[in-house]
């Protein structure tokens, strides 16, 4: 039994839709039985003592432990977290024989913390916004009412009296949320381009930056609730696209409570092993949080080719839209037959199908980022983005225009094909098994005289996963494998250990020793592969580190004498 975390949950989260605090404890299933009843009794005792008797409790059993949560007013969540910490101190007394914290003094301390943290005007403003069905966003520094062009923001401790506000001037803007394991960033970029091409002022928060149209506000990972708040407070935003990653969903919950559409791209192995996401089912539960925002109104967009999402969809009571690469998928066929809406890939074309009505959007070969339809994963991303854009008011004509004008330059680092001195270089940030399989399939489909692959792998992958990656790499028909160390991703592996496994499996698959090169850095590996390539070759670069300045290298290499 071990304490893991006590934290605030400001938004809809994996336990429920309510704000509150959570206590994470690592334990065995047998220990969880005792912990839940004991912790909930202590929480209820404290809630009654501080006057929060109306708040509710819940818990969730997980692989390796349990999460125990309770609801709390939005303006005192730090004090609520202190209650979670106190509960663990009680557990140490109950289960480890340590001294029990004095209850009366703890009640006095937490009551004082509540008094200091409390912000009654925030609760009054929240109630007023809720009554008018207008969004309210808050953090430690600011509170805003309305979204985008209909918003206004104030310092946390200088809130207005709702009676003095011009409420007709406030309004929300349409929101599209995208989560999943692979394709999130590409999908939000495509959707943003479609909307912007149609004349909308589009706010985007993503793993790479937060922006309004082409104006980048900040370059960093803004895929959590903070990114959502930042972009939804920009007063030149007509519509917002929010990339929403696992980390923010797990630690803080969803940044908004309501959206027009939420899209889940897929559920695959990535970031497994952390408490709360130790299996695909637990990862699915985290990603499914976005469904809370569209359950009462709006649309949930799901990848019908993903069995986990299909299985979970039966629990959703709202409106569902499907997308998929297999038009004969029985899930899609039944959905459309019953009058549902789907975006499918049929005879080389993207198609919108609803009931008996089919409308061709465009051919996949007309979309630059599909690389003449070789990048099948980007065809799927386009289908999802088309569905999302449709939910945000775009017509098929506007969707078509956006797709066929979406250049690879607008999607840096994701399946970018560069021509350098007569040979091609394919660059991607693929970092998990499914993304790498998609990259390999694309590389195999691109015509080439010879192929070289520059790659490595993070140390937290199992030996079996590393071997599977190596076999898949060799299967695309490579002439040269250039392995690089990933020191920043060693994660407990000794130097050369991962490269040794890759080398051994490549040789088992049929590679010769001279077809395997090894370098200590990605930068040196990329340089060697570019020097090796000649006319009509294809060099595939898996830029896991994202710090090799590969685009600058390609530009410099293209200016060298042939």
N, C-alpha and C positions, 0 to 999 in steps of 0.2 A: 504494500500500500504506500503510495507516494503522492504528495501534492504536486500538481502540474501548473495550475493557473487559476486565478480569480480575476475576472474582468467584466467590463460593461458590455451590454448588448443593446446598442441604441436602436437598431432597425430590425425588420423581420429577419429571422435567423433559423438555424437548423432545428431548433427546439419548438419554436412557435412564432407568432407574429408580434408578440408583445416586447416592449423594451424592458430591460431589467439587468440582472447580474447572474453570472454563472460560476460554478466551482467545478473544475476538472480534476479528477483524481484517478491515478493509475492504480488498478487493483485487479484481483482475480474475480471471476463471476461469483464465487462464494462470498468474497469480501463485499462485493457490490450489494448483495442482499442485505447485509447488516448496515452498510453505509447509507443506503438510500433512506431507510426508515429512521436511522439515527439523525442524519443530517437534516432531513425534512422536519423532524420534530424540533431540532434546535433552531432552524430558520423560523418556523412558526412561532416558537417561544419569543424570539427576538422581534419579529414583526408585530406581535401583539403588544410587546413592551414599549415599542416606539410609536405605536398608533397606526400601524400599517396593516391592520387586520383584514382589510378588503383585498389585499394583494394575493396573487395565486402562485402555486408552485408546480413544477414539472421536472421530470428527469428523463435522461436518455442513456440507455446502456450501449456501450461501444466495445469494439475489440480492444481489450487491454484496459478497460476502465469504465467510468460513468461520469456523465455531466449532470449536475443538479442545479436548477435555475429557479429564480422567482422574479415576479414582475415588480416594477418600482416606477415612481414618477420620473419623467424624463429629465427633470432639473436636479436630481440628487443621485445620479448613478454612481458617482465615486463613493458616496457613503454606502450605497448598496453593495459595492464591491468590498468595502470594509467588512460588511456583514459576512460575506463569503469567506474572507480571510479569518474572521473570528470563528466561523464554523469549523474550519480546518484545525484551529487551535484546540477546539473542543474534541475533535477527532483524535488528536495526539494524546489527550488525556484519557479518552475512552478506550483507545486501542493500543496505546504505547505506554500508558502509565505515567505520563507527564502531568505536571500541575495543571489544574483546571483554571482557566482565566476567570477572574471575579465578574460575575454577571452584572451586578449593579453598576460597577464602575465602567464596564463595557457599554451598557445602555446609556450611561451619561456621556461617554465619549462619542458614541455614534449619534446620539441626539444633538450634541454640539456640532458635529460635522454636518448633519442635515441642516441645522439652522444657518450655518455659514455658507453652505453650498446652495441652499434653496433660492429659487428665482420665481416667486409667485407671478410676476408679470408674464413670464414665459408660458406658464400654464394657462393663464387667461387668454393670451394671444393664440396659443395652440387651439383652445376650445373655440375661439371665434373663427379661426381659419377652417377648422373641421366642420363647423355648422354651415359654412359657405362652400364647402367642398373645394377648398383651395389648399395647395400644398404648403407646408411649413417645414423648413430645414434648419437644423441648429447644430452648432459645435461649440467648443470651448470659447471661441472668440466672437462668433457672429450668429445672428438669427435672421432668416429671410422668409418672406411670405410671397407666394407666387413663384413662377418659374420663368427663366429666360427673360424675354421681352416684357413679361407681365410681373416681374419681381421687384422687390425692394429689400434692402438689407440694413440691419442696425447692429451696433455693438451689443454683446450679450447682456450687459448690465444697463443698457440705455434703451429699453424697449418702449414703444409707443402705447398709448391707451387705445385699444381697438375701436372705441367709440369715436375717436378722432380721425380714423383712417378713411380714405376715399376708396371703399371696397370695390366699386365698379372698375377702378383702374388696375386692379390685380387680376391676374389670370395665370393659368398653367400653359405649358407648351407640350406638344406630343413628345413622348419618350419611347425609344426602342432600346431594349437591354439585350446584350449578347453575352452568353457564357458557354462553357464547354471545355473540352480538353484541347482540341486542335482547331485551328481555323478562326479563332475569335478575332484576332487583329485584322486578318485579311477581310473577314466578313464585315466588320464595322467600317473599314476603309471603303469597301465597295458600296455599302449602303450610304455612307456619307457622300461619296462621289455622285451617286444617283440623285440624291436629294439636292445637292449643291448645283448639279447640272440643270435641275428643274427650277432654279432660282431661289431656293431656300437658303437661309442663313443657318448653317448646321453647326451645332456644338458637339464636339467629340472628346470623350475621355477614353484613354487606352493605355496599354502597357508601355507605349513609346512616348506619348505626349498628350497634352490637352490643348485643344485648338477650337477656333471659330472660323469655319471655312479654311482658308490658307494661312490664317494668322495663328501661329503657334504661341500659346501663352507660356507654356513651360515644357521642357523635354525631360521626362522622367517617367517612372511607372506610376500612372494615375488611374489604375484599374480598380481601385477600392472606393469606399464611400466618400473619401475626401475629394477624389476626382469628380464624382457625381455632383457633389455640392459646388465645387469650383465652377464647373461648366454651366450648371443650372442657375447660377447667379450672374451670368453674363447677360446684360440687357440687350445685346444684339443677336440673341439666339431665338430662332423661330421653331426649331425642332432639335432634339438632342439624341445622340447615340452613345450609349454607355457600355463600354467593354467592362465586364465584371468577372474578376478572377477568383480563384478558390480561396486565397489567403484572406482577402477582405471579407468574403462571405462567411468564412469560418470564424474569424476573430471578432468582427463587429456586426455582421449581418448585412442586409441590403441597404443601399444608400437612399432609396426612395420607397415609398409604400404603394405607389400606383404607377402604372405605365400602360401605354397603348398596346405594346407588343413585347414579348420576351422570347428570345431564341436560344435553344440549347443545341450546339453543333454536334457533339458526341460525348461519350464517356469512355475514356481509355486510360491505360496505365501511365500515370504521371503524378509526381508528388505523393505517391503512396508511402506510408510509413509513419507520417505524423499522426499524433493523437487526433482522432476525429476523422481521419482520412486514410485508414489503414487497409481498406479494401475498395473494390469498385463500387460495391453497394453503398459504402459510407461516402465515397466521392459523389455518387449519384445524388444522395440526399443533400449534400452541400450545394451542388449545382441546381437542384430542384427548388431551392429557396426563391429563385426568380419567379417561379409560378405564383407565389403569393401576390405579386404585384399585378397580375392579370386575371386572377381567379374570379373576381366579381365583375370585371369588365375588361375588355381587351382580348388579346389572342396569345396563345402559347404556341410557338413554332417549333416543331420537333423534327429531327432527322429520322425518317422512317426506316433507314438502313441500319439503325443502331438498336439492337435487341433490348438493351437495358432501358432505353428511353421508351420504346414501344411498350414494354412490360409495365413501366411506371405510369404510362399515360392513362390507364384505366382508373387511376385514383383521382384524376383531374376532372373537376366538375364544370369547368368553363369551356370556352371555344378553342378548338385546336386546329392548326394548319400544319400540314405535313410537307416535307420536301424529300426527294430521294433520287438516286441515280438509276433505279430499276423500276420502270413503269409497270412491270408485271408483279411487283411486290404486292402480295395479297393484302397487306395492311393499307397500302395506298388505294388499291382497287376497291376495297370495301368502304374506305373512307369517302372516296369520290362517288361511289354508287349511292351512298346514303346522303348525298348532297354536300359533302364536305369539300373544302378547297385544298388543292395540292399543287406544288411546283415540281415538275418532273423533267427528266432527261429522256427524250424520245427521238430516235432516228437522227442523232447528232444535233438536236435542237433543244433549247430550254422552252418548256411549255407550261402555261397556266391552265389548270383543269379544275372545273367546279361543276359537279353534277354531270350533265350531258354536254356542257360547253367547254370546248378546248380552244385555246388561243396561243398561237406560236409567238414567243417573245423574240428569239433570234437564234441563229446557229452558234454553236460553241466556238467554231473556228473564227467567228466574227468578233470574239472577245479577246483582246490582246493578252490578258493575264492567263488564259488557258494554254498559251503556247501552241496554237493550232490544234487544240483539243488534246494535247499530250498530257497536260496537267489536270487529270481527272478530279483531283481533290479541289482544285480551284473551280471546276464546273459545279461541284457540290456547294462550294462557298458562294458562288454566284446565285444558285437556286435559293439558298437561305437568305441571302441579302435581298434578292428580288421579293421574296415573301415579306421580309421585314419592311422594305420600302413601300410595298403595297399596303400594309397595315398603317403606314404613316402618310397615306394619302396619294401615293404616286400611281399614275395610270400605267398600263402596259407600254404605251408609247414612250413615256418618260423613263420607265425602267429599261427599255431597249436602248434608248439613247445613252443612258448612263453606263450600261454594261459595255457597249461597243466603243465607248470613248475612255474607258478605264485603262490607263497605261500601266506598264510594269513599274515605271518611275514613281507612280503614286502608291506603290506597295513595296517599299524598299526592304530587302532582306528576306522576302518571301517568294521563292521560286523565280528569281530574276535571271534571265538569260542574256549574256553579254557576248558580243562578237569582238574578238581580239586577234588581230593579225591573221585572219583566215580560220581561226578555230573558235569554238564556243565555250563559254564558262557559265555554268549553272550554279548560282549561289542561293543557299537557304539556311535558315536558323533552326531547322528541324532538331528537336531535342528529346523526343520520346519515341518509343518503338513505332507507334502508328504513323507519326509524322515522317519518320525515316522511311518506312515502307512506301508511303505515298511519294516521297522524293525519288526513291529507287525506281518505282514504276514509271515515273515521269522521265527519268534519265534513260531508261531502257527504250522508251517510245521515241526519243529524239534521235534522228539518224546521225551516225558518227562513224568515222573510219576506225578510231580507237577511243577508248574511254579510260579516264583516270579518276579515282575517287580519293579526295582528301577528307579524312574523318578521324574521330577519336570517340571516346565514350566516357561518361561520368562514372566515378568509382562506386556510386551507390546502386548501380545496376548489378543484378546477379550474374554469375559466370554464365548461366544458361542464356540470359538475355543478350549478353555480349557475344556469345557464340552464334545465336540466331541472327543478330545484326550482321556479323561477319559473313555468314552463309548467304544472307539476302544481298549483301553488297556484291559478293562474287557472282551471284546469279544474274546480275544485269549485264554481264559480259565485259568486265573491266580488264584492261591490259596492265594497269598499274594501280596499286593500293599504297597511298601515302598516309601513314599513321602519325598522328601528332599526340604528344602528351597534353593533358588538360590539367595543369597543376592546380588551378583554382577550383577544379571539380574532382580532385582526387578522393575526397571524402573517406579517408582512412586507408586507401590503397597505397601500397608502396610504389615508388617511381618505377615505371616500366612494367608494372604488373598487368594493367589493362591491355597495354600494347602487346604484351606477351601472349595473352589469351587470344587477341585478335589475330596475331601472326599464326599461332598454332591452328586456329580454325580455318584460316584462309588456305594454309597448306593442306589441311585435311580435305578442303573443297577442291583442290587441284592447282593452287597457285605455286609458282616456283619461287625460290628464295629471292631471285633477282627482281621479281615483280612486287616485292614488298619493301618499301622504304620507311624509315622511322626517323622522326625529328622531335626535338624537345619542345618546340613551340609550334603553334598553328601558323604563325607568320613564316617561319622557315619552310614548313611543309607546303604552304601555298606558293611560295617563291619557286620551290623545286618543281612543283607540278606545272606551273606556268612556263618554266624554262624547258620542260620536257615536251610540251605540246607543239604540234605542227599542224599544217593545214587540214581542215575537216575533222580534227579531233574534238572531243568533248571532255572538259575538265569539270567534275562535280565537286563543289566546295561546301562542306558542311561546317559553317562558321559558328560553332557552338559558343565560343568565347565572346563573339560580337565586338572584339576589341582589336582586330587585326588590321583595320583600315583597308579592307579588301577592295573597296571601290576605288580608293586612291591608287592601290597597287595595279588594278586593271587599267586605270587611266594611264599610269606611267608605263606599263608594259606595252600598251597599244602605240606609244610614241617611240618605242625602240625600233631600230632597224630590223627588218624581217630576217 
